[in-house]
Amino acid sequence: MRRFSILSLNVLLLALVCSQQTLAQVKKQTPRREQPDEVVRVKTELVQTDVTVVDKRGRFVDGLTADDFELRVDSKLQPLSFFEQVAAGSIDEEKQLTAARKGDATALPKSPKTSVSGSNRGRVIFFFVDDVHLTSEGLTRARSALTHFIENKMTSRDRVAVVSTSGQIGFLQQLTDNKAVLREAINRLNSKYNPETTASKVTISEVDANLVANRGDSGLFAYLMAATMKEMQSDPVTAYTIVTNRVRQINTQSRIAELDTLSRLENLVRSSTPLAGRKLLFFVSDGFVVDPNRSNGADEMRRVINEAARVGMVIYSLSTRGNSLGPGIDVTTNGYPDFSPRTAGRTLAESKMPQAPLETLAEETGGRSYLNSNTLDDAVDEALTESSAYYLLAWRPDSESQQTGKSRLKVVVKGRPDLRVRMRRHFFDFRETQPAANTNVTATATNAADDELKTALGSLYPRRDLPASISASFVNTPDKGSMLKLSMQLDGAYLSFDESSGKQQAVVDVLGIAVDDRGQFSSFKQKLDIPREVVTTKEGRFVKWGQTLPLSPGLYQVRVAVRDRQSGRTGSAMTWIEIPVR
């Protein structure tokens, strides 16, 4: 068993673990790319948007045609140039999106359409758990909802990630189909809620602090002064100092938490760019305040929404507050409640202000917000049902406003007022993942080649330019203990063969690692010499090989990266394995 003190792999592991621990925090300091205020600019000739149509029970309405829809752009009726129903996560989804970008119906898959209920698809689902805005009660409800999904609703084809604002989940917060990994990620969640809000019997919530510090609510401040004087048995000057300091501290900490949450949410959304198709994100939170008098949180939310449109992310907000209104007005936790006119607006503000960002993020990305709900399991089920498919609409812009993406859209189903159309407020433009260029890299660029291989090994999502796969098992041996057995495979059809020496063979470098969250790992490096005749037969197209590694008991992520020396193409794959204690 090797440890982080081994210099030869120190840099590699640092990059790998950092990439895993910061799925929601990646490139936090990256300079902002200015986005339009209202929409994402579209780089194609056709403008496109995705819409979901549901009935009164929240079920996706299947089988609609282009003639059923009416699209208005800036109140002007706009004819559709392209229309297609898409099953989210289906194998045909990427081809359909490509056809919409090009406005080319001939590029659509030739296979017959499959109904939504019968399509065999795998979903990409993120659960962004806003642990800095979750009370212990909210966290309990969040854990329950996530566990219910994993145990009862997750399929073998789904790829799911549990990510937190604080990053406390560590390297487990990444997409996986392994339920054991997701269970462990849920177990690591703890509330990071600001303890200062309930530091005394006189609770001061984030909403309270914002109303006093940024809205000048003198009536609420007077109440907090009087309640503090009663609790502390103090004079007005002392109570003034206590309340002022608490309000300032809570407001400052809340501002930092607000911007941190939105920034990390944006980074998570952006990180999903390499993933094909439409993605689903559940934003799980007690809610928080976004007030222009306090911060630029509204601008940060706009960037999240624009980024969601660019990558095809739909956000569903899950408020874990249930029907309670928070500690600031809960008489069971507040020893000095006030029901006088001076705090008349407090209840409404406590109910509405934290919910506003959750509603905005959901509605403007084509999703839905579930607020004041005591049945989060049902909310997740409904969201999964209605987002199972969507309609892709595209049209040809006929004005500068439409070309620059500044138009207002409205889509309805003609003659069906009973149907609800959910759509993002922004045009959307999936970006195609470009294959690696054939750079004809040779062995003379050893350092650059090693860096490319290490980058592929630590990539956030599997690289597919040189498709590879990996499976893992283990055996217990009497002399060496637990041994990890790896079976690897790459698609030989993507290899480039060097014929200069007359051998007609491809050379592939392999780098692999098995690492756990304690910093323990085993690694290996290989060079595969692959003759052309190995992959020219039908049976030999896929190149298979193996490796064994000694490992102690624990939960490991196993990664492998491959690089074709001739073309410079790289690929990567990952899996998880738990080695139990004997």
C-alpha positions as CSV (number, residue, x, y, z in Angstrom):
1,M,0.0,0.0,0.0
2,R,1.4,3.3,-1.0
3,R,0.7,6.7,0.6
4,F,0.7,10.4,-0.4
5,S,4.3,10.7,0.7
6,I,5.5,9.0,-2.5
7,L,6.8,11.9,-4.5
8,S,6.3,10.3,-7.9
9,L,2.5,10.3,-7.6
10,N,2.0,13.2,-5.3
11,V,1.1,15.7,-7.9
12,L,-1.2,13.2,-9.7
13,L,-3.1,12.4,-6.6
14,L,-3.4,16.0,-5.5
15,A,-5.0,16.9,-8.9
16,L,-7.2,13.8,-8.8
17,V,-8.5,14.3,-5.2
18,C,-9.0,18.1,-5.8
19,S,-11.0,17.4,-8.9
20,Q,-13.2,15.0,-7.0
21,Q,-13.7,17.1,-3.8
22,T,-14.7,20.2,-5.8
23,L,-17.3,19.0,-8.2
24,A,-19.5,21.9,-7.0
25,Q,-16.5,24.2,-6.5
26,V,-14.5,23.7,-9.7
27,K,-12.8,26.8,-11.1
28,K,-14.3,29.0,-8.3
29,Q,-11.8,31.8,-9.1
30,T,-12.3,31.6,-12.8
31,P,-13.0,35.1,-14.2
32,R,-16.7,35.6,-15.1
33,R,-17.6,35.4,-18.7
34,E,-20.1,38.1,-19.3
35,Q,-23.5,36.7,-20.3
36,P,-26.5,38.6,-21.6
37,D,-29.0,39.7,-18.9
38,E,-31.9,37.8,-20.1
39,V,-30.8,35.0,-22.6
40,V,-27.9,33.0,-23.8
41,R,-26.7,34.0,-27.3
42,V,-27.2,31.4,-29.9
43,K,-24.4,30.6,-32.4
44,T,-26.4,28.7,-34.9
45,E,-28.7,29.9,-37.6
46,L,-31.7,28.3,-35.9
47,V,-32.8,29.3,-32.4
48,Q,-34.0,26.5,-30.2
49,T,-35.7,25.9,-26.9
50,D,-36.9,22.9,-24.9
51,V,-40.4,22.7,-23.4
52,T,-42.1,20.2,-21.2
53,V,-45.9,19.7,-21.4
54,V,-47.7,18.2,-18.4
55,D,-51.3,17.5,-17.6
56,K,-53.1,18.5,-14.4
57,R,-51.5,15.5,-12.6
58,G,-48.0,16.5,-13.6
59,R,-47.5,13.7,-16.1
60,F,-45.7,14.3,-19.4
61,V,-48.1,14.6,-22.3
62,D,-46.9,12.3,-25.1
63,G,-47.5,12.3,-28.8
64,L,-48.0,16.0,-29.6
65,T,-47.0,17.3,-33.0
66,A,-45.7,20.6,-34.3
67,D,-49.2,21.6,-35.3
68,D,-50.3,21.4,-31.7
69,F,-47.9,24.2,-30.6
70,E,-48.1,27.9,-31.0
71,L,-44.9,29.9,-30.6
72,R,-44.8,33.6,-30.1
73,V,-41.6,35.6,-30.1
74,D,-42.1,39.2,-28.8
75,S,-45.9,38.5,-29.2
76,K,-45.4,37.7,-32.9
77,L,-46.5,34.3,-34.2
78,Q,-43.4,32.4,-35.3
79,P,-43.5,29.3,-37.6
80,L,-41.4,26.4,-36.4
81,S,-38.5,25.2,-38.6
82,F,-37.8,22.1,-36.6
83,F,-39.8,20.0,-34.1
84,E,-39.0,16.8,-32.3
85,Q,-40.0,14.8,-29.2
86,V,-37.0,13.7,-27.2
87,A,-36.8,11.1,-24.5
88,A,-34.5,12.4,-21.8
89,G,-31.4,10.3,-21.5
90,S,-32.2,8.1,-24.6
91,I,-29.5,6.9,-26.9
92,D,-31.0,9.0,-29.7
93,E,-31.1,12.3,-27.7
94,E,-27.7,13.6,-28.8
95,K,-28.4,12.9,-32.4
96,Q,-31.8,14.8,-32.1
97,L,-30.1,17.8,-30.5
98,T,-27.5,17.9,-33.3
99,A,-30.2,17.8,-35.9
100,A,-32.0,20.7,-34.2
101,R,-28.9,22.7,-34.2
102,K,-28.4,22.2,-37.9
103,G,-32.1,22.4,-38.7
104,D,-31.6,19.1,-40.6
105,A,-34.5,16.6,-40.2
106,T,-32.6,14.1,-42.3
107,A,-30.0,13.8,-39.5
108,L,-32.6,12.4,-37.2
109,P,-32.2,8.8,-36.0
110,K,-33.7,6.3,-38.5
111,S,-35.0,4.0,-35.8
112,P,-38.7,4.1,-35.1
113,K,-39.9,6.3,-32.3
114,T,-40.2,4.7,-28.9
115,S,-42.9,5.8,-26.4
116,V,-41.7,7.6,-23.3
117,S,-42.8,4.9,-21.0
118,G,-41.1,2.2,-23.0
119,S,-37.8,3.9,-23.8
120,N,-34.7,2.3,-22.3
121,R,-32.8,5.3,-21.1
122,G,-30.4,6.4,-18.3
123,R,-30.8,9.7,-16.6
124,V,-28.2,12.2,-15.4
125,I,-29.3,13.5,-12.1
126,F,-27.6,15.9,-9.6
127,F,-28.7,16.5,-6.0
128,F,-27.2,19.8,-4.9
129,V,-27.6,19.8,-1.1
130,D,-27.3,23.3,0.2
131,D,-26.0,22.2,3.6
132,V,-25.1,25.8,4.7
133,H,-28.8,26.7,4.5
134,L,-30.2,23.5,6.0
135,T,-31.2,23.2,9.7
136,S,-30.8,19.8,11.3
137,E,-34.5,19.2,10.7
138,G,-34.2,20.2,7.1
139,L,-31.1,17.9,6.7
140,T,-33.0,15.0,8.1
141,R,-35.8,15.5,5.5
142,A,-33.2,15.9,2.8
143,R,-31.5,12.6,3.7
144,S,-34.8,10.8,3.7
145,A,-35.7,12.1,0.3
146,L,-32.3,11.2,-1.2
147,T,-32.4,7.7,0.4
148,H,-35.9,7.1,-0.9
149,F,-34.8,8.0,-4.5
150,I,-31.7,5.8,-4.4
151,E,-33.5,2.8,-2.9
152,N,-36.7,3.0,-4.8
153,K,-36.4,5.1,-8.0
154,M,-32.9,4.9,-9.2
155,T,-32.3,2.5,-12.1
156,S,-29.2,0.7,-13.1
157,R,-28.7,3.0,-16.0
158,D,-28.9,6.2,-14.1
159,R,-25.9,8.3,-13.2
160,V,-26.4,10.2,-10.0
161,A,-24.3,12.6,-7.9
162,V,-24.9,14.0,-4.4
163,V,-23.0,17.3,-4.1
164,S,-23.0,19.8,-1.2
165,T,-22.4,23.5,-0.9
166,S,-19.7,23.0,1.7
167,G,-17.9,20.2,-0.2
168,Q,-18.0,18.0,3.0
169,I,-18.8,14.9,1.0
170,G,-15.3,15.0,-0.5
171,F,-14.3,12.8,-3.4
172,L,-17.7,10.9,-3.3
173,Q,-19.5,13.8,-4.9
174,Q,-19.4,12.7,-8.5
175,L,-21.7,10.9,-10.9
176,T,-22.0,7.2,-10.3
177,D,-24.4,4.3,-10.7
178,N,-23.1,2.7,-7.5
179,K,-25.7,2.9,-4.8
180,A,-23.1,2.1,-2.0
181,V,-21.2,5.3,-3.0
182,L,-24.3,7.4,-2.9
183,R,-25.4,6.0,0.5
184,E,-22.0,6.9,1.9
185,A,-22.2,10.4,0.4
186,I,-25.6,10.9,2.1
187,N,-24.2,9.6,5.4
188,R,-21.5,12.3,5.3
189,L,-23.9,15.2,5.1
190,N,-24.1,17.4,8.1
191,S,-25.8,20.7,8.7
192,K,-23.5,23.7,8.3
193,Y,-26.3,26.1,9.3
194,N,-25.2,29.4,10.9
195,P,-25.4,28.7,14.7
196,E,-25.5,32.5,15.5
197,T,-29.1,32.7,14.4
198,T,-30.2,30.6,17.4
199,A,-27.4,31.6,19.8
200,S,-29.9,32.8,22.4
201,K,-33.6,32.5,23.1
202,V,-34.1,35.6,21.0
203,T,-33.5,34.1,17.6
204,I,-32.4,36.4,14.8
205,S,-32.9,34.7,11.4
206,E,-31.2,35.6,8.2
207,V,-34.4,37.3,7.1
208,D,-34.5,39.3,10.4
209,A,-30.9,40.4,9.9
210,N,-31.5,41.5,6.3
211,L,-34.7,43.4,7.2
212,V,-32.8,45.4,10.0
213,A,-29.5,45.9,8.3
214,N,-30.5,46.4,4.7
215,R,-34.2,47.4,4.8
216,G,-34.0,49.7,7.9
217,D,-36.9,47.9,9.7
218,S,-37.0,49.9,12.9
219,G,-40.0,48.1,14.4
220,L,-38.3,44.7,14.2
221,F,-35.1,46.2,15.7
222,A,-37.1,47.7,18.6
223,Y,-38.6,44.3,19.3
224,L,-35.2,42.5,19.2
225,M,-33.9,45.2,21.6
226,A,-36.8,44.7,24.0
227,A,-36.6,40.9,23.9
228,T,-32.8,41.0,24.5
229,M,-33.3,43.3,27.5
230,K,-35.7,40.8,29.0
231,E,-33.5,37.8,28.3
232,M,-30.2,39.4,29.5
233,Q,-31.8,41.6,32.2
234,S,-29.7,44.3,30.7
235,D,-30.0,48.1,30.1
236,P,-30.9,49.5,26.7
237,V,-27.3,50.4,25.8
238,T,-26.0,46.9,26.4
239,A,-29.0,45.4,24.5
240,Y,-28.4,47.8,21.6
241,T,-24.8,46.6,21.4
242,I,-25.7,43.0,21.5
243,V,-28.4,43.2,18.9
244,T,-26.4,45.4,16.6
245,N,-23.4,43.0,16.7
246,R,-25.5,40.0,16.2
247,V,-27.4,41.5,13.2
248,R,-24.1,42.6,11.6
249,Q,-22.5,39.2,12.1
250,I,-25.5,37.2,10.8
251,N,-26.0,39.5,7.8
252,T,-22.3,39.3,6.9
253,Q,-22.2,35.5,7.3
254,S,-25.5,35.1,5.3
255,R,-24.1,37.2,2.5
256,I,-21.0,35.1,2.2
257,A,-23.1,31.9,2.3
258,E,-25.5,33.2,-0.3
259,L,-22.8,34.1,-2.8
260,D,-20.9,30.9,-2.1
261,T,-23.9,28.7,-2.7
262,L,-24.8,30.4,-6.0
263,S,-21.2,30.4,-7.2
264,R,-20.7,26.7,-6.5
265,L,-24.1,25.9,-8.0
266,E,-23.0,27.8,-11.2
267,N,-19.7,25.9,-11.2
268,L,-21.5,22.6,-10.9
269,V,-23.8,23.4,-13.7
270,R,-20.9,24.5,-15.9
271,S,-18.9,21.4,-15.1
272,S,-21.6,19.3,-16.7
273,T,-20.8,20.7,-20.2
274,P,-19.1,17.5,-21.4
275,L,-22.2,15.5,-20.6
276,A,-24.5,15.0,-23.6
277,G,-28.2,15.7,-23.5
278,R,-30.5,17.3,-20.9
279,K,-29.6,17.1,-17.3
280,L,-31.7,17.3,-14.1
281,L,-30.7,19.0,-10.9
282,F,-32.5,19.0,-7.6
283,F,-31.6,22.0,-5.5
284,V,-32.3,21.0,-1.9
285,S,-32.4,23.9,0.5
286,D,-34.2,25.6,3.4
287,G,-33.9,28.7,1.2
288,F,-31.9,31.9,1.6
289,V,-32.2,35.6,1.0
290,V,-31.1,37.4,-2.2
291,D,-31.4,41.1,-1.7
292,P,-29.8,43.7,-4.0
293,N,-29.3,46.0,-1.0
294,R,-27.0,43.3,0.5
295,S,-25.2,41.7,-2.4
296,N,-25.0,41.0,-6.2
297,G,-26.7,37.7,-5.6
298,A,-29.3,38.5,-8.3
299,D,-26.5,38.8,-10.9
300,E,-25.0,35.5,-9.7
301,M,-28.5,33.8,-10.1
302,R,-28.7,35.2,-13.6
303,R,-25.4,33.6,-14.4
304,V,-26.6,30.2,-13.0
305,I,-29.7,30.4,-15.2
306,N,-27.7,31.4,-18.3
307,E,-25.3,28.5,-17.7
308,A,-28.2,26.1,-17.2
309,A,-29.6,27.1,-20.6
310,R,-26.2,26.7,-22.2
311,V,-25.6,23.1,-20.9
312,G,-29.2,21.9,-21.0
313,M,-29.8,21.8,-17.2
314,V,-33.3,21.9,-15.6
315,I,-33.5,22.8,-12.0
316,Y,-36.1,21.5,-9.6
317,S,-36.1,23.3,-6.2
318,L,-37.0,21.3,-3.1
319,S,-37.6,23.4,0.0
320,T,-37.0,21.3,3.2
321,R,-38.8,23.8,5.4
322,G,-42.1,22.0,5.1
323,N,-44.9,24.0,6.6
324,S,-42.8,25.6,9.3
325,L,-41.6,29.2,8.8
326,G,-38.2,29.1,10.4
327,P,-36.8,29.7,13.9
328,G,-37.2,33.4,13.8
329,I,-41.0,33.2,14.3
330,D,-41.3,29.7,15.8
331,V,-42.8,30.2,19.2
332,T,-41.5,26.7,20.3
333,T,-37.9,27.9,19.9
334,N,-38.3,31.6,20.6
335,G,-38.7,32.5,24.2
336,Y,-39.9,36.0,23.5
337,P,-42.3,36.0,20.6
338,D,-43.9,39.2,19.5
339,F,-47.3,39.7,18.0
340,S,-47.5,43.5,18.0
341,P,-47.9,45.6,14.8
342,R,-44.2,46.5,14.9
343,T,-43.3,43.0,13.6
344,A,-46.4,42.6,11.4
345,G,-44.5,42.0,8.2
346,R,-42.0,39.6,9.7
347,T,-44.1,36.4,9.2
348,L,-44.7,37.1,5.5
349,A,-41.0,38.0,4.9
350,E,-39.9,34.9,6.7
351,S,-42.1,32.8,4.5
352,K,-41.5,34.5,1.1
353,M,-37.9,35.9,1.0
354,P,-36.0,32.6,1.4
355,Q,-38.3,30.9,-1.2
356,A,-37.9,33.6,-3.9
357,P,-34.5,32.4,-5.2
358,L,-35.7,28.7,-5.2
359,E,-38.7,29.7,-7.3
360,T,-36.6,31.9,-9.7
361,L,-34.0,29.2,-10.3
362,A,-36.6,26.6,-11.1
363,E,-39.0,28.6,-13.1
364,E,-36.4,30.2,-15.4
365,T,-34.7,26.9,-16.2
366,G,-37.9,25.1,-17.1
367,G,-38.3,23.3,-13.8
368,R,-40.6,23.6,-10.8
369,S,-40.2,24.6,-7.2
370,Y,-41.7,22.5,-4.4
371,L,-42.3,24.8,-1.4
372,N,-43.9,24.2,2.0
373,S,-44.2,20.5,1.1
374,N,-44.1,17.8,3.7
375,T,-43.8,15.1,1.1
376,L,-40.4,15.5,-0.6
377,D,-40.5,11.9,-1.9
378,D,-43.6,12.7,-3.9
379,A,-42.0,15.9,-5.2
380,V,-39.0,14.0,-6.5
381,D,-41.3,11.4,-8.1
382,E,-43.4,14.1,-9.8
383,A,-40.3,15.9,-11.1
384,L,-38.9,12.7,-12.5
385,T,-42.2,11.8,-14.2
386,E,-42.7,15.2,-15.9
387,S,-39.1,15.6,-17.0
388,S,-39.0,12.1,-18.6
389,A,-39.2,13.7,-22.0
390,Y,-39.4,17.1,-23.7
391,Y,-40.2,18.7,-27.0
392,L,-37.5,20.5,-28.9
393,L,-38.6,23.6,-30.9
394,A,-36.5,25.5,-33.3
395,W,-37.2,28.5,-35.6
396,R,-35.4,30.8,-37.9
397,P,-34.8,34.3,-36.3
398,D,-36.0,37.2,-38.5
399,S,-34.8,40.2,-36.5
400,E,-31.7,41.3,-34.7
401,S,-33.5,41.0,-31.4
402,Q,-34.1,37.3,-32.0
403,Q,-30.6,36.7,-33.4
404,T,-29.0,38.1,-30.2
405,G,-31.4,36.2,-28.0
406,K,-33.2,39.1,-26.4
407,S,-36.7,38.2,-27.4
408,R,-39.5,37.1,-25.1
409,L,-40.9,33.7,-25.8
410,K,-44.3,32.2,-25.2
411,V,-45.4,28.6,-26.1
412,V,-48.9,27.2,-25.7
413,V,-50.6,24.1,-26.8
414,K,-53.5,25.2,-29.0
415,G,-56.9,24.5,-27.8
416,R,-55.7,22.8,-24.6
417,P,-55.9,25.3,-21.7
418,D,-55.8,22.3,-19.3
419,L,-52.1,21.6,-20.2
420,R,-49.2,23.3,-18.6
421,V,-46.1,24.2,-20.6
422,R,-42.9,24.4,-18.7
423,M,-40.1,26.2,-20.5
424,R,-36.9,28.0,-19.7
425,R,-36.9,31.7,-20.1
426,H,-33.7,31.5,-22.2
427,F,-33.0,30.2,-25.7
428,F,-30.8,27.1,-25.3
429,D,-27.9,25.8,-27.2
430,F,-26.3,22.5,-26.4
431,R,-22.6,22.5,-27.3
432,E,-21.3,19.5,-29.1
433,T,-18.3,17.7,-27.6
434,Q,-15.6,18.0,-30.1
435,P,-13.3,15.0,-30.7
436,A,-9.7,15.3,-30.1
437,A,-7.7,16.5,-33.1
438,N,-5.2,14.1,-34.6
439,T,-2.1,15.9,-33.4
440,N,0.3,13.1,-34.5
441,V,2.1,13.4,-31.2
442,T,5.2,11.3,-31.0
443,A,7.4,10.0,-28.1
444,T,9.6,13.1,-28.3
445,A,7.0,15.1,-26.3
446,T,7.2,12.8,-23.3
447,N,6.4,15.4,-20.7
448,A,3.4,16.7,-22.6
449,A,2.1,13.2,-23.2
450,D,2.4,12.3,-19.6
451,D,0.5,15.4,-18.6
452,E,-2.3,14.5,-21.1
453,L,-2.5,11.1,-19.6
454,K,-2.6,12.4,-16.0
455,T,-5.2,15.0,-17.0
456,A,-7.4,12.2,-18.5
457,L,-7.0,10.2,-15.3
458,G,-8.2,13.1,-13.1
459,S,-10.9,14.3,-15.5
460,L,-14.3,15.1,-13.9
461,Y,-16.2,12.9,-16.4
462,P,-14.9,10.0,-18.5
463,R,-13.1,10.9,-21.7
464,R,-14.5,9.3,-24.7
465,D,-12.1,10.2,-27.5
466,L,-10.6,6.8,-27.1
467,P,-13.4,4.8,-25.5
468,A,-12.4,2.6,-22.6
469,S,-14.1,0.6,-19.9
470,I,-13.1,-1.0,-16.6
471,S,-14.6,-3.6,-14.2
472,A,-13.2,-4.5,-10.8
473,S,-13.4,-7.5,-8.4
474,F,-11.3,-8.7,-5.5
475,V,-9.9,-11.9,-4.1
476,N,-8.5,-12.7,-0.6
477,T,-5.1,-14.5,-0.8
478,P,-3.4,-16.2,2.1
479,D,0.0,-14.6,1.4
480,K,-0.8,-11.1,0.0
481,G,-4.1,-10.3,1.6
482,S,-6.8,-8.5,-0.5
483,M,-6.0,-8.2,-4.1
484,L,-7.9,-6.0,-6.5
485,K,-8.5,-7.6,-10.0
486,L,-9.0,-5.1,-12.8
487,S,-10.3,-6.0,-16.3
488,M,-9.9,-3.2,-18.8
489,Q,-11.0,-2.8,-22.4
490,L,-10.6,-0.2,-25.2
491,D,-12.2,0.1,-28.6
492,G,-9.5,-0.8,-31.2
493,A,-11.5,0.9,-33.9
494,Y,-10.3,4.3,-32.5
495,L,-6.6,3.4,-32.6
496,S,-4.0,4.8,-35.0
497,F,-1.3,2.4,-36.3
498,D,2.2,3.4,-37.0
499,E,3.4,1.8,-40.2
500,S,6.8,3.5,-40.4
501,S,8.6,0.5,-38.9
502,G,6.6,-2.0,-41.0
503,K,5.1,-3.6,-37.9
504,Q,1.7,-1.8,-38.2
505,Q,1.1,-1.5,-34.5
506,A,-0.5,1.0,-32.1
507,V,1.2,1.9,-28.8
508,V,-1.1,2.8,-25.9
509,D,0.0,4.2,-22.6
510,V,-2.1,3.2,-19.6
511,L,-2.2,4.9,-16.2
512,G,-4.4,3.5,-13.4
513,I,-5.1,4.2,-9.7
514,A,-7.4,3.0,-6.9
515,V,-7.8,5.7,-4.2
516,D,-10.0,6.1,-1.1
517,D,-10.8,9.2,0.9
518,R,-8.2,8.4,3.5
519,G,-5.4,9.0,1.0
520,Q,-4.5,5.3,0.6
521,F,-4.0,4.1,-3.0
522,S,-2.3,1.8,-5.3
523,S,-1.3,2.7,-8.9
524,F,0.1,1.2,-12.0
525,K,1.5,2.2,-15.4
526,Q,1.6,0.1,-18.5
527,K,2.5,0.2,-22.2
528,L,0.4,-1.8,-24.7
529,D,1.8,-2.8,-28.0
530,I,-1.2,-3.7,-30.2
531,P,-0.6,-5.2,-33.7
532,R,-3.1,-4.2,-36.3
533,E,-4.2,-7.8,-36.9
534,V,-5.4,-8.0,-33.3
535,V,-8.2,-5.5,-34.0
536,T,-9.0,-6.2,-37.7
537,T,-11.1,-9.3,-36.9
538,K,-14.6,-9.0,-35.6
539,E,-13.7,-10.9,-32.4
540,G,-10.6,-8.7,-31.8
541,R,-11.9,-5.2,-32.2
542,F,-11.9,-4.7,-28.5
543,V,-8.5,-4.9,-26.8
544,K,-8.7,-6.5,-23.3
545,W,-6.1,-6.7,-20.6
546,G,-5.8,-6.9,-16.8
547,Q,-4.0,-5.8,-13.7
548,T,-3.9,-6.8,-10.0
549,L,-3.3,-4.4,-7.1
550,P,-2.9,-5.0,-3.3
551,L,-5.5,-3.1,-1.3
552,S,-6.6,-3.0,2.3
553,P,-10.4,-3.0,3.1
554,G,-12.3,0.2,2.2
555,L,-14.4,1.9,-0.4
556,Y,-12.2,2.8,-3.5
557,Q,-12.7,4.6,-6.7
558,V,-10.7,2.9,-9.5
559,R,-9.7,5.1,-12.5
560,V,-7.8,4.2,-15.7
561,A,-6.6,6.5,-18.5
562,V,-5.4,5.5,-21.9
563,R,-3.5,7.5,-24.5
564,D,-2.8,6.5,-28.2
565,R,0.8,7.7,-28.8
566,Q,0.2,8.1,-32.6
567,S,-3.0,10.2,-32.5
568,G,-2.8,11.7,-29.1
569,R,-6.3,10.6,-28.3
570,T,-7.1,10.0,-24.7
571,G,-9.8,8.1,-22.9
572,S,-10.7,7.3,-19.3
573,A,-13.1,5.2,-17.3
574,M,-13.9,4.8,-13.6
575,T,-15.7,2.4,-11.3
576,W,-16.1,1.8,-7.6
577,I,-15.5,-1.2,-5.4
578,E,-15.8,-1.9,-1.7
579,I,-13.4,-4.4,-0.2
580,P,-14.9,-5.6,3.1
581,V,-12.9,-6.5,6.2
582,R,-12.3,-10.2,6.3
